[in-house]
Amino acid sequence: MRFATTFKALSNPIRRDILELLKAGRLSAGDISSHFDLAGATISHHLSILKKADLVQETKEKNFIYYELNTSVLEDVMAWLIDLKGGSNDENQ
């Protein structure tokens, strides 16, 4: 896994907000854009970065592109952080 790419993608609050929106399920690019006061090209740029970091997956259906969370990458990051911390709090007390 490329943690640098993942953490760079997560460092931007707009991208974190997009991930929050996608927690509820897949959304089209237009639906995502409607939640922000930003140009469509800007949202597209953020989605591209999230896609390169494998945090979102896209599916093309007719004239629409839908985005959804790629939870496997998030699970890998969480597992790495837990391992880095050294386990649960119970073990450290």
C-alpha positions in Angstrom: 0.0 0.0 0.0 1.1 3.5 -0.7 0.5 5.2 2.6 2.0 8.6 1.4 -0.6 8.8 -1.3 -3.4 7.8 1.1 -2.4 10.3 3.8 -2.0 13.1 1.2 -5.5 12.4 0.0 -6.8 12.4 3.5 -5.0 15.6 4.4 -7.5 17.8 2.6 -10.8 18.7 4.4 -12.8 18.7 1.1 -11.7 15.2 0.4 -12.5 14.1 3.9 -16.0 15.6 3.5 -16.5 13.7 0.2 -15.6 10.5 2.0 -18.1 11.3 4.7 -20.8 11.8 2.1 -19.9 8.4 0.5 -20.4 6.7 3.9 -24.1 6.6 3.2 -23.6 4.9 -0.2 -22.6 5.6 -3.7 -23.2 9.0 -5.3 -22.9 10.5 -8.7 -20.3 13.2 -9.3 -23.2 15.6 -9.7 -24.7 14.6 -6.4 -21.3 15.1 -4.7 -20.8 18.5 -6.3 -24.2 19.7 -5.1 -22.9 19.5 -1.5 -20.2 22.0 -2.2 -19.9 25.6 -3.3 -17.0 24.7 -5.7 -16.7 24.4 -9.4 -17.3 20.9 -10.9 -13.7 20.8 -12.1 -12.5 21.3 -8.5 -14.6 18.4 -7.2 -13.5 16.3 -10.2 -9.9 17.0 -9.2 -10.5 15.9 -5.6 -12.3 12.8 -6.8 -9.3 12.0 -9.0 -6.9 12.2 -6.0 -9.2 10.0 -3.9 -9.3 7.5 -6.8 -5.5 7.5 -7.2 -5.3 6.8 -3.5 -7.8 3.9 -3.9 -10.0 5.5 -1.3 -12.9 5.6 -3.8 -14.0 3.4 -6.7 -15.9 4.7 -9.7 -18.5 2.9 -11.8 -19.7 4.3 -15.1 -23.4 3.8 -16.0 -24.7 5.4 -19.1 -23.9 9.1 -18.8 -23.1 9.0 -15.1 -20.1 8.2 -13.0 -20.9 6.9 -9.5 -18.4 6.9 -6.7 -18.3 4.7 -3.6 -15.9 4.1 -0.7 -13.2 1.5 -1.0 -13.3 0.3 2.5 -10.5 -2.2 2.1 -7.9 0.6 1.9 -9.4 2.3 5.0 -9.2 -1.1 6.8 -5.5 -1.5 5.8 -4.7 2.0 7.2 -6.6 1.3 10.4 -4.8 -2.0 10.8 -1.4 -0.3 10.3 -2.2 2.4 12.8 -3.4 -0.1 15.4 -0.2 -2.2 14.8 1.9 1.0 15.1 0.2 1.9 18.4 1.0 -1.5 19.7 -2.5 -3.0 20.2 -5.5 -2.0 22.3 -5.4 0.2 25.4 -6.1 -2.9 27.6 -2.7 -4.3 26.8 -0.9 -1.1 27.7 -2.4 -0.7 31.2 
